[in-house]
Amino acid sequence: MRYWLFKSEPSTWSWDDQVAKGDAGEEWDGVRNYQARNMMREMKLGDHGFFYHSQSEKAVVGIVEVCAEVHPDSKAGDPRWECVDIKAVRPFKRPVTLQDCKDEPRLAEMVLVNNTRLSVQPVTEAEWRLICEMGQTDA
């Protein structure tokens, strides 16, 4: 299993919106960055990811699971853009903010800490476990 981070502006697509989709999940559409798209091409069924609220909150708020591997983004109208589907697994008991991550020396190399703009990011297993611990949530 690999781990990822999915960023969304809560005013566009929030954790609550994701939860409301249930086990069917939802396309992680709208990604128009080749690096992020290529990461989605690497994802496999059952991979887990952090659901991150960007903008005002800037925090990991939940865990999602890849429930459909890469396929054309149905809203793109351009075959270059692909996406995966994700479903909510569980919320974090305590959101883990970007500042929390920046303040934790063991996360100094994390993509989120060094490239906050990328909407889909890889997460190492060590980062995964640490952030889940910080969020008081089972890994």
DSSP file (Angstrom, degrees, kcal/mol; ACC not computed):
  #  RESIDUE AA STRUCTURE BP1 BP2  ACC     N-H-->O    O-->H-N    N-H-->O    O-->H-N    TCO  KAPPA ALPHA  PHI   PSI    X-CA   Y-CA   Z-CA
    1    1 A M              0   0    0      0, 0.0     2,-0.3     0, 0.0    46,-0.1   0.000 360.0 360.0 360.0 141.6    0.0    0.0    0.0
    2    2 A R        -     0   0    0     42,-0.1    46,-1.5   122,-0.0     2,-0.3  -0.766 360.0-134.0-113.5 164.6    1.1    3.5   -0.8
    3    3 A Y  E     +aB  48 123A   0    120,-0.6   120,-2.2    -2,-0.3     2,-0.3  -0.906  23.5 173.4-124.9 148.9    0.0    6.7    0.9
    4    4 A W  E     -aB  49 122A   0     44,-1.5    46,-2.5    -2,-0.3     2,-0.4  -0.827  25.2-130.3-142.0 173.5   -1.0   10.1   -0.6
    5    5 A L  E     -aB  50 121A   0    116,-2.1   116,-2.2    44,-0.3     2,-0.5  -0.995  15.3-162.4-134.3 130.9   -2.4   13.5    0.3
    6    6 A F  E     -aB  51 120A   0     44,-3.1    46,-3.0    -2,-0.4     2,-0.4  -0.964  10.2-155.9-114.8 122.3   -5.3   15.0   -1.5
    7    7 A K  E     +a   52   0A   0    112,-2.7     2,-0.3    -2,-0.5    46,-0.2  -0.815  18.2 166.2-103.6 137.9   -5.8   18.8   -1.2
    8    8 A S  E     -a   53   0A   0     44,-2.5    46,-2.4    -2,-0.4     7,-0.1  -0.996  39.8-118.1-147.3 143.1   -9.1   20.6   -1.6
    9    9 A E    >>  -     0   0    0     -2,-0.3     4,-2.7    44,-0.2     3,-2.0  -0.706  27.6-138.8 -74.6 123.7  -10.6   24.0   -0.8
   10   10 A P  T 34 S+     0   0    0      0, 0.0     4,-0.2     0, 0.0    -1,-0.1   0.778 102.1  60.5 -59.5 -25.4  -13.4   23.3    1.6
   11   11 A S  T 34 S+     0   0    0      2,-0.2     3,-0.1     1,-0.1    -2,-0.0   0.728 115.4  34.7 -73.2 -19.0  -15.6   25.8   -0.2
   12   12 A T  T <4 S-     0   0    0     -3,-2.0     2,-0.3     1,-0.3    -1,-0.1   0.852 142.1  -6.3 -96.9 -49.1  -15.3   23.7   -3.4
   13   13 A W  S  < S-     0   0    0     -4,-2.7    -1,-0.3     4,-0.0    -2,-0.2  -0.869  76.2-171.8-152.6 112.6  -15.2   20.2   -2.0
   14   14 A S     >  -     0   0    0     -2,-0.3     4,-2.2    -4,-0.2     5,-0.1  -0.486  40.8-103.1-104.4 171.0  -15.0   19.5    1.7
   15   15 A W  H  > S+     0   0    0      1,-0.2     4,-2.9     2,-0.2     5,-0.2   0.908 123.8  54.5 -55.7 -43.7  -14.6   16.5    4.0
   16   16 A D  H  > S+     0   0    0      1,-0.2     4,-2.1     2,-0.2    -1,-0.2   0.879 106.6  51.0 -61.0 -38.0  -18.3   16.6    4.6
   17   17 A D  H  > S+     0   0    0      2,-0.2     4,-0.7     1,-0.2    -1,-0.2   0.915 111.3  48.5 -63.0 -42.4  -19.0   16.5    0.8
   18   18 A Q  H >< S+     0   0    0     -4,-2.2     3,-1.1     1,-0.2    70,-0.5   0.929 110.6  49.8 -64.0 -45.7  -16.6   13.5    0.6
   19   19 A V  H >< S+     0   0    0     -4,-2.9     3,-1.9     1,-0.3    -1,-0.2   0.887 103.5  61.3 -59.5 -39.9  -18.3   11.7    3.5
   20   20 A A  H 3< S+     0   0    0     -4,-2.1    -1,-0.3     1,-0.3    -2,-0.2   0.720  93.2  65.2 -63.1 -21.1  -21.7   12.3    1.9
   21   21 A K  T XX S-     0   0    0     -3,-1.1     3,-0.8    -4,-0.7     4,-0.6   0.624  89.5-167.5 -77.2 -12.9  -20.6   10.2   -1.2
   22   22 A G  G X4  -     0   0    0     -3,-1.9     3,-1.1    -4,-0.3    66,-0.4  -0.149  53.8 -23.6  63.0-154.0  -20.4    7.1    0.9
   23   23 A D  G 34 S+     0   0    0      1,-0.3    -1,-0.2    64,-0.1    -2,-0.1   0.700 130.1  68.9 -68.7 -19.5  -18.7    3.9   -0.3
   24   24 A A  G <4 S-     0   0    0     -3,-0.8    -1,-0.3     1,-0.1    -2,-0.2   0.818  88.5-168.1 -67.2 -28.9  -19.3    4.9   -4.0
   25   25 A G    <<  -     0   0    0     -3,-1.1     2,-0.3    -4,-0.6    62,-0.2  -0.191  13.7 -97.4  70.9-166.4  -16.8    7.7   -3.5
   26   26 A E  E     -C   86   0A   0     60,-2.1    60,-2.4    -4,-0.0    41,-0.1  -0.994  30.4 -94.0-153.0 148.5  -16.2   10.5   -6.0
   27   27 A E  E     -C   85   0A   0     -2,-0.3     2,-1.3    58,-0.2    58,-0.3  -0.394  27.3-135.6 -60.3 139.7  -13.8   11.4   -8.8
   28   28 A W        +     0   0    0     56,-3.1     3,-0.4    -2,-0.1    56,-0.3  -0.623  51.8 166.0 -92.5  72.0  -10.8   13.5   -7.7
   29   29 A D        +     0   0    0     -2,-1.3     3,-0.1     1,-0.2    54,-0.0  -0.227  34.7  53.8 -88.8 173.1  -11.4   15.6  -10.7
   30   30 A G        +     0   0    0      1,-0.3     2,-0.5    -2,-0.0    -1,-0.2   0.451  61.9 144.8  86.3   1.2  -10.1   19.0  -11.8
   31   31 A V        +     0   0    0     -3,-0.4    -1,-0.3    51,-0.2    51,-0.1  -0.625  17.1 171.6 -75.9 122.6   -6.4   18.3  -11.4
   32   32 A R        +     0   0    0     -2,-0.5     2,-0.4    -3,-0.1    -1,-0.1  -0.252  43.5 100.4-126.9  43.4   -4.6   20.2  -14.2
   33   33 A N     >  -     0   0    0      1,-0.1     4,-2.7     0, 0.0     5,-0.2  -0.998  63.5-145.6-129.7 125.8   -1.0   19.6  -13.1
   34   34 A Y  H  > S+     0   0    0     -2,-0.4     4,-2.7     1,-0.2     5,-0.2   0.874  99.2  53.0 -62.4 -38.5    1.0   16.9  -14.9
   35   35 A Q  H  > S+     0   0    0      2,-0.2     4,-1.6     1,-0.2    -1,-0.2   0.935 112.6  44.0 -63.0 -45.8    3.0   16.0  -11.8
   36   36 A A  H  > S+     0   0    0      2,-0.2     4,-1.8     1,-0.2    -2,-0.2   0.910 113.6  51.4 -65.2 -42.3   -0.2   15.5   -9.7
   37   37 A R  H  X S+     0   0    0     -4,-2.7     4,-1.5     1,-0.2    -2,-0.2   0.912 108.1  52.2 -60.1 -42.9   -1.9   13.6  -12.6
   38   38 A N  H  X S+     0   0    0     -4,-2.7     4,-0.7     1,-0.2    -1,-0.2   0.843 105.9  54.3 -65.1 -33.1    1.2   11.3  -12.9
   39   39 A M  H >X S+     0   0    0     -4,-1.6     3,-1.0     1,-0.2     4,-0.6   0.900 105.0  53.6 -65.8 -39.5    1.0   10.5   -9.2
   40   40 A M  H >< S+     0   0    0     -4,-1.8     3,-0.9     1,-0.3    30,-0.4   0.841 100.8  61.2 -64.0 -30.6   -2.7    9.5   -9.6
   41   41 A R  H 3< S+     0   0    0     -4,-1.5    -1,-0.3     1,-0.2    -2,-0.2   0.765 102.4  52.8 -64.3 -24.4   -1.5    7.1  -12.4
   42   42 A E  H << S+     0   0    0     -3,-1.0    -1,-0.2    -4,-0.7    -2,-0.2   0.619  87.5 108.2 -84.5 -14.4    0.6    5.3   -9.7
   43   43 A M    <<  -     0   0    0     -3,-0.9    27,-0.4    -4,-0.6     2,-0.3  -0.343  50.7-161.9 -73.3 145.3   -2.3    4.8   -7.3
   44   44 A K    >   -     0   0    0     25,-0.1     3,-2.3   -42,-0.1    22,-0.3  -0.862  35.2 -79.9-121.5 156.8   -3.8    1.4   -6.7
   45   45 A L  T 3  S+     0   0    0     -2,-0.3    22,-0.2     1,-0.3     3,-0.1  -0.290 117.9  24.1 -52.5 134.1   -7.1    0.2   -5.3
   46   46 A G  T 3  S+     0   0    0     20,-2.6    -1,-0.3     1,-0.3    21,-0.1   0.259  83.9 138.9  90.4 -12.6   -6.9    0.4   -1.5
   47   47 A D    <   -     0   0    0     -3,-2.3    19,-2.8    19,-0.1    -1,-0.3  -0.356  46.3-135.8 -58.6 147.1   -4.1    3.0   -1.3
   48   48 A H  E     -aD   3  65A   0    -46,-1.5   -44,-1.5    17,-0.2     2,-0.3  -0.752  22.6-175.7-108.0 156.3   -4.9    5.5    1.5
   49   49 A G  E     -aD   4  64A   0     15,-2.5    15,-3.0    -2,-0.3     2,-0.4  -0.983  27.6-113.1-145.7 156.9   -4.6    9.2    1.5
   50   50 A F  E     -aD   5  63A   0    -46,-2.5   -44,-3.1    -2,-0.3     2,-0.6  -0.731  25.5-138.3 -84.6 139.8   -5.0   12.2    3.8
   51   51 A F  E     -aD   6  62A   0     11,-2.9    10,-2.9    -2,-0.4    11,-1.1  -0.916  27.0-166.5 -98.0 117.2   -7.9   14.5    3.0
   52   52 A Y  E     -aD   7  60A   0    -46,-3.0   -44,-2.5    -2,-0.6     2,-0.7  -0.918  16.8-145.7-115.7 123.4   -6.4   18.0    3.4
   53   53 A H  E     -aD   8  59A   0      6,-2.9     6,-1.7    -2,-0.5     5,-0.4  -0.783  25.2-166.4 -84.3 118.3   -8.5   21.2    3.6
   54   54 A S    >   +     0   0    0    -46,-2.4     3,-0.9    -2,-0.7     2,-0.5  -0.173  50.8  37.8 -90.3-170.0   -6.5   24.0    2.0
   55   55 A Q  T 3  S+     0   0    0      1,-0.2   -46,-0.1     2,-0.2    -2,-0.0  -0.538 125.1   4.1  68.9-116.3   -7.0   27.8    2.1
   56   56 A S  T 3  S+     0   0    0     -2,-0.5    -1,-0.2     1,-0.2    -2,-0.1   0.890 137.4  40.2 -72.7 -39.9   -8.2   29.0    5.5
   57   57 A E  S <  S-     0   0    0     -3,-0.9    41,-0.2     2,-0.1    -2,-0.2   0.932  73.3-173.7 -77.4 -46.7   -8.0   25.7    7.5
   58   58 A K        +     0   0    0     -5,-0.4    40,-2.5    -4,-0.3    41,-0.3   0.958  40.5 123.0  48.4  64.4   -4.8   24.2    6.1
   59   59 A A  E    S-DE  53  97A   0     -6,-1.7    -6,-2.9    38,-0.3     2,-0.5  -0.999  70.1-113.0-153.7 147.4   -5.2   20.9    7.9
   60   60 A V  E     +DE  52  96A   0     36,-3.1    36,-1.8    -2,-0.3    -8,-0.2  -0.728  39.3 169.5 -75.1 124.2   -5.4   17.2    7.4
   61   61 A V  E     -     0   0A   0    -10,-2.9    31,-2.6    -2,-0.5     2,-0.3   0.517  51.5  -4.3-119.3  -9.7   -9.0   16.4    8.4
   62   62 A G  E     -DE  51  91A   0    -11,-1.1   -11,-2.9    29,-0.3     2,-0.4  -0.987  61.1-102.7-169.6 176.4   -9.6   12.8    7.4
   63   63 A I  E     -DE  50  90A   0     27,-2.9    26,-3.2    -2,-0.3    27,-1.3  -0.950  31.9-174.3-117.4 135.1   -8.4    9.6    5.7
   64   64 A V  E     -DE  49  88A   0    -15,-3.0   -15,-2.5    -2,-0.4     2,-0.4  -0.799  12.7-141.9-122.2 165.9   -9.6    8.5    2.3
   65   65 A E  E     -DE  48  87A   0     22,-2.5    22,-2.3    -2,-0.3     2,-0.5  -0.985  23.9-114.0-129.8 140.6   -9.1    5.3    0.2
   66   66 A V  E     + E   0  86A   0    -19,-2.8   -20,-2.6    -2,-0.4    20,-0.3  -0.629  36.9 171.8 -71.6 119.6   -8.6    4.9   -3.5
   67   67 A C  E     +     0   0A   0     18,-2.4     2,-0.3    -2,-0.5    19,-0.2   0.437  66.3  31.3-113.5  -3.3  -11.8    3.1   -4.7
   68   68 A A  E    S- E   0  85A   0     17,-1.2    17,-2.0   -24,-0.1    -1,-0.3  -0.917  80.9-128.5-151.8 129.2  -11.2    3.4   -8.5
   69   69 A E  E     -     0   0A   0     -2,-0.3    14,-0.1    15,-0.2   -25,-0.1  -0.104  56.0 -48.8 -71.4 175.4   -7.9    3.5  -10.3
   70   70 A V  E     +     0   0A   0    -27,-0.4    14,-0.2   -30,-0.4    -1,-0.2  -0.064  69.0 151.9 -53.6 138.7   -6.9    6.1  -12.8
   71   71 A H  E     - E   0  83A   0     12,-2.2    12,-2.9    -3,-0.1     3,-0.0  -0.939  53.3 -60.6-156.0 167.4   -9.4    6.8  -15.6
   72   72 A P  E     - E   0  82A   0      0, 0.0     2,-0.6     0, 0.0    10,-0.3  -0.293  55.1-111.9 -58.4 138.6  -10.4    9.8  -17.8
   73   73 A D    >>  -     0   0    0      8,-2.4     3,-1.7     5,-0.3     4,-0.7  -0.630  24.6-148.8 -70.7 114.5  -11.5   12.8  -15.8
   74   74 A S  T 34 S+     0   0    0     -2,-0.6    -1,-0.2     1,-0.3     8,-0.0   0.671  93.6  47.9 -65.6 -16.3  -15.2   13.0  -16.8
   75   75 A K  T 34 S+     0   0    0      1,-0.1    -1,-0.3     3,-0.1    -2,-0.1   0.435  95.7  75.3-101.9   0.2  -15.3   16.8  -16.5
   76   76 A A  T <4 S-     0   0    0     -3,-1.7    -2,-0.2     5,-0.2    -1,-0.1   0.894  70.1-156.0 -83.3 -40.9  -12.1   17.5  -18.4
   77   77 A G     <  +     0   0    0     -4,-0.7    -3,-0.1     1,-0.1    -1,-0.0   0.697  69.8  92.3  69.3  16.2  -13.1   17.0  -22.1
   78   78 A D  S >  S-     0   0    0     -5,-0.3     3,-1.9     3,-0.2    -5,-0.3  -0.964  73.5-142.2-145.2 121.3   -9.4   16.4  -22.8
   79   79 A P  T 3  S+     0   0    0      0, 0.0    -1,-0.0     0, 0.0    -6,-0.0   0.639  94.3  73.6 -64.8 -13.0   -7.9   12.9  -22.7
   80   80 A R  T 3  S+     0   0    0     -8,-0.1     2,-0.5    -4,-0.1    -3,-0.0   0.775  85.2  77.5 -68.2 -23.8   -4.7   14.2  -21.1
   81   81 A W    <   +     0   0    0     -3,-1.9    -8,-2.4    -8,-0.1     2,-0.3  -0.781  59.0 166.4-100.5 124.8   -6.4   14.6  -17.8
   82   82 A E  E     - E   0  72A   0     -2,-0.5     2,-0.3   -10,-0.3   -51,-0.2  -0.794   8.3-177.1-127.4 167.2   -7.1   11.6  -15.6
   83   83 A C  E     - E   0  71A   0    -12,-2.9   -12,-2.2    -2,-0.3     2,-0.3  -0.955  19.2-127.4-154.8 171.8   -8.2   11.0  -12.1
   84   84 A V  E     -     0   0A   0     -2,-0.3   -56,-3.1   -56,-0.3     2,-0.4  -0.747  26.4-118.5-114.1 168.3   -8.9    8.4   -9.4
   85   85 A D  E     -CE  27  68A   0    -17,-2.0   -18,-2.4    -2,-0.3   -17,-1.2  -0.898  30.1-169.3-106.0 142.3  -12.0    8.0   -7.3
   86   86 A I  E     -CE  26  66A   0    -60,-2.4   -60,-2.1    -2,-0.4     2,-0.3  -0.946   7.9-159.5-129.6 153.2  -11.7    8.2   -3.5
   87   87 A K  E     - E   0  65A   0    -22,-2.3   -22,-2.5    -2,-0.3     2,-0.2  -0.958  29.8-103.1-128.8 150.7  -14.0    7.4   -0.6
   88   88 A A  E     + E   0  64A   0    -70,-0.5   -24,-0.3   -66,-0.4   -63,-0.1  -0.463  33.2 175.9 -70.4 140.2  -14.0    8.6    3.0
   89   89 A V  E     -     0   0A   0    -26,-3.2   -25,-0.2     1,-0.3    -1,-0.2   0.761  61.6 -30.5-108.5 -55.3  -12.7    6.2    5.5
   90   90 A R  E     - E   0  63A   0    -27,-1.3   -27,-2.9    47,-0.0    -1,-0.3  -0.967  57.4-112.1-164.1 150.9  -12.6    8.1    8.8
   91   91 A P  E     - E   0  62A   0      0, 0.0   -29,-0.3     0, 0.0     2,-0.3  -0.423  38.3-103.5 -79.9 160.5  -12.2   11.6   10.1
   92   92 A F  E     -     0   0A   0    -31,-2.6    44,-0.1     1,-0.1    45,-0.1  -0.646  18.0-140.8 -77.6 140.9   -9.2   12.8   12.2
   93   93 A K  E    S+     0   0A   0     42,-1.0    43,-0.2     1,-0.3    -1,-0.1   0.846  96.7  19.5 -69.4 -33.3  -10.0   13.1   15.9
   94   94 A R  E    S-     0   0A   0     41,-1.6    -1,-0.3    -3,-0.0    43,-0.1  -0.967  91.9-121.2-136.9 118.7   -7.8   16.3   15.9
   95   95 A P  E     -     0   0A   0      0, 0.0     2,-0.6     0, 0.0   -34,-0.2  -0.277  20.7-138.8 -57.3 143.9   -7.0   18.1   12.6
   96   96 A V  E     - E   0  60A   0    -36,-1.8   -36,-3.1    39,-0.0    39,-0.1  -0.933  22.4-148.3-108.5 113.5   -3.3   18.3   11.9
   97   97 A T  E  >  - E   0  59A   0     -2,-0.6     4,-2.0   -38,-0.3   -38,-0.3  -0.287  24.3-113.5 -80.9 162.7   -2.5   21.7   10.5
   98   98 A L  H  > S+     0   0    0    -40,-2.5     4,-2.6   -41,-0.2     5,-0.2   0.892 121.0  54.3 -57.8 -40.5    0.2   22.7    8.1
   99   99 A Q  H  > S+     0   0    0    -41,-0.3     4,-2.2     1,-0.2    -1,-0.2   0.898 104.0  54.3 -63.8 -39.4    1.9   24.6   10.9
  100  100 A D  H  > S+     0   0    0      1,-0.2     4,-0.7     2,-0.2    -1,-0.2   0.925 110.8  46.9 -56.3 -44.4    1.9   21.4   13.1
  101  101 A C  H >< S+     0   0    0     -4,-2.0     3,-0.8     1,-0.2     6,-0.3   0.908 111.9  49.2 -65.6 -42.6    3.7   19.7   10.2
  102  102 A K  H 3< S+     0   0    0     -4,-2.6    -1,-0.2     1,-0.2    -2,-0.2   0.826 109.8  52.8 -66.2 -30.5    6.2   22.5    9.8
  103  103 A D  H 3< S+     0   0    0     -4,-2.2    -1,-0.2    -5,-0.2    -2,-0.2   0.620  91.9  84.9 -80.2 -13.0    6.8   22.5   13.6
  104  104 A E    X<  -     0   0    0     -3,-0.8     3,-2.4    -4,-0.7     4,-0.1  -0.813  66.8-156.8 -95.3 109.3    7.6   18.7   13.6
  105  105 A P  G >  S+     0   0    0      0, 0.0     3,-1.6     0, 0.0     4,-0.2   0.795  90.6  64.1 -56.1 -30.9   11.3   18.1   12.7
  106  106 A R  G 3  S+     0   0    0      1,-0.3     3,-0.2     2,-0.1    24,-0.1   0.605 101.7  51.9 -70.7  -8.9   10.5   14.6   11.6
  107  107 A L  G X  S+     0   0    0     -3,-2.4     3,-1.7    -6,-0.3     6,-0.3   0.207  73.2 112.6-107.0  13.8    8.3   16.0    8.8
  108  108 A A  T <  S+     0   0    0     -3,-1.6    -1,-0.1     1,-0.3    -2,-0.1   0.778  81.2  44.1 -59.3 -28.5   11.0   18.4    7.4
  109  109 A E  T 3  S+     0   0    0     -3,-0.2    -1,-0.3    -4,-0.2    -2,-0.1   0.438  84.1 124.9 -96.5  -0.1   11.3   16.5    4.2
  110  110 A M    <>  -     0   0    0     -3,-1.7     4,-1.5     1,-0.1     3,-0.5  -0.316  66.3-129.8 -62.8 140.1    7.5   16.0    3.6
  111  111 A V  H  > S+     0   0    0     11,-0.4     4,-3.0     1,-0.2     3,-0.4   0.905 107.8  58.2 -56.7 -43.0    6.2   17.2    0.3
  112  112 A L  H  4 S+     0   0    0      1,-0.2    -1,-0.2    10,-0.2   -10,-0.1   0.872 106.9  47.6 -56.2 -38.7    3.4   19.2    2.0
  113  113 A V  H  4 S+     0   0    0     -3,-0.5    -1,-0.2    -6,-0.3     3,-0.2   0.815 123.2  32.9 -71.7 -31.1    6.0   21.1    4.1
  114  114 A N  H  < S+     0   0    0     -4,-1.5    -2,-0.2    -3,-0.4    -1,-0.2   0.594 129.9  28.5-105.4 -13.8    8.1   21.9    1.0
  115  115 A N    ><  +     0   0    0     -4,-3.0     3,-1.0    -5,-0.2    -1,-0.2  -0.568  60.1 168.2-148.0  76.5    5.6   22.2   -1.8
  116  116 A T  T 3  S+     0   0    0      1,-0.2    -4,-0.1    -3,-0.2    -1,-0.1   0.597  71.4  65.5 -70.6 -10.2    2.2   23.4   -0.4
  117  117 A R  T 3  S+     0   0    0      2,-0.0     2,-0.3  -110,-0.0    -1,-0.2   0.749  72.1 100.9 -85.8 -23.7    0.8   24.1   -3.9
  118  118 A L    <   -     0   0    0     -3,-1.0    -3,-0.1    -7,-0.1     3,-0.1  -0.465  59.3-155.9 -70.2 125.7    0.8   20.5   -5.3
  119  119 A S  S    S+     0   0    0     -2,-0.3  -112,-2.7     1,-0.2     2,-0.4   0.713  80.6  36.4 -80.6 -21.6   -2.8   19.2   -5.1
  120  120 A V  E    S+B    6   0A   0   -114,-0.2  -114,-0.2  -116,-0.0    -1,-0.2  -0.998  77.1 172.2-130.8 127.8   -1.9   15.5   -5.0
  121  121 A Q  E     -B    5   0A   0   -116,-2.2  -116,-2.1    -2,-0.4     2,-0.2  -0.961  32.0-114.8-138.3 149.8    1.2   14.4   -3.1
  122  122 A P  E     -B    4   0A   0      0, 0.0   -11,-0.4     0, 0.0     2,-0.4  -0.549  26.5-160.5 -78.4 152.9    3.0   11.3   -2.0
  123  123 A V  E     -B    3   0A   0   -120,-2.2  -120,-0.6    -2,-0.2     2,-0.1  -1.000  15.1-128.8-132.0 132.1    3.3   10.6    1.7
  124  124 A T     >  -     0   0    0     -2,-0.4     4,-2.6     1,-0.1     5,-0.1  -0.354  25.2-112.7 -75.2 162.8    5.9    8.2    3.1
  125  125 A E  H  > S+     0   0    0      2,-0.2     4,-2.6     1,-0.2     5,-0.2   0.896 119.2  51.8 -62.2 -39.5    4.8    5.4    5.5
  126  126 A A  H  > S+     0   0    0      2,-0.2     4,-2.2     1,-0.2    -1,-0.2   0.918 111.3  46.7 -63.8 -42.9    6.7    7.2    8.4
  127  127 A E  H  > S+     0   0    0      2,-0.2     4,-2.7     1,-0.2     5,-0.3   0.909 111.3  53.5 -63.3 -41.8    5.0   10.5    7.6
  128  128 A W  H  X S+     0   0    0     -4,-2.6     4,-2.4     1,-0.2    -2,-0.2   0.950 111.0  44.3 -56.7 -52.8    1.7    8.7    7.5
  129  129 A R  H  X S+     0   0    0     -4,-2.6     4,-2.2     1,-0.2    -1,-0.2   0.893 114.5  49.2 -62.8 -41.6    2.1    7.1   10.9
  130  130 A L  H  X S+     0   0    0     -4,-2.2     4,-2.7     2,-0.2    -1,-0.2   0.924 111.9  46.9 -66.0 -45.2    3.3   10.3   12.5
  131  131 A I  H  X S+     0   0    0     -4,-2.7     4,-2.1     2,-0.2    -2,-0.2   0.891 111.5  51.7 -66.8 -38.3    0.5   12.4   11.2
  132  132 A C  H  <>S+     0   0    0     -4,-2.4     5,-2.7    -5,-0.3    -1,-0.2   0.923 111.2  48.5 -62.1 -41.9   -2.1    9.9   12.2
  133  133 A E  H ><5S+     0   0    0     -4,-2.2     3,-1.5     1,-0.2    -2,-0.2   0.924 110.6  50.1 -62.5 -44.3   -0.5    9.9   15.7
  134  134 A M  H 3<5S+     0   0    0     -4,-2.7    -1,-0.2     1,-0.3    -2,-0.2   0.851 112.1  48.7 -61.9 -33.6   -0.6   13.7   15.8
  135  135 A G  T 3<5S-     0   0    0     -4,-2.1   -41,-1.6    -5,-0.2   -42,-1.0   0.344 110.5-123.2 -88.1   6.0   -4.2   13.5   14.7
  136  136 A Q  T < 5S+     0   0    0     -3,-1.5     2,-0.4     1,-0.2    -3,-0.2   0.877  70.3 130.1  54.9  41.1   -5.1   11.0   17.4
  137  137 A T      < -     0   0    0     -5,-2.7    -1,-0.2    -6,-0.1    -2,-0.2  -0.975  66.2-102.9-130.9 138.3   -6.4    8.7   14.6
  138  138 A D              0   0    0     -2,-0.4    -5,-0.0     1,-0.2    -9,-0.0  -0.342 360.0 360.0 -60.4 133.4   -5.6    5.0   13.9
  139  139 A A              0   0    0    -10,-0.1    -1,-0.2    -2,-0.0   -10,-0.0   0.469 360.0 360.0 -74.3 360.0   -3.2    4.6   11.0
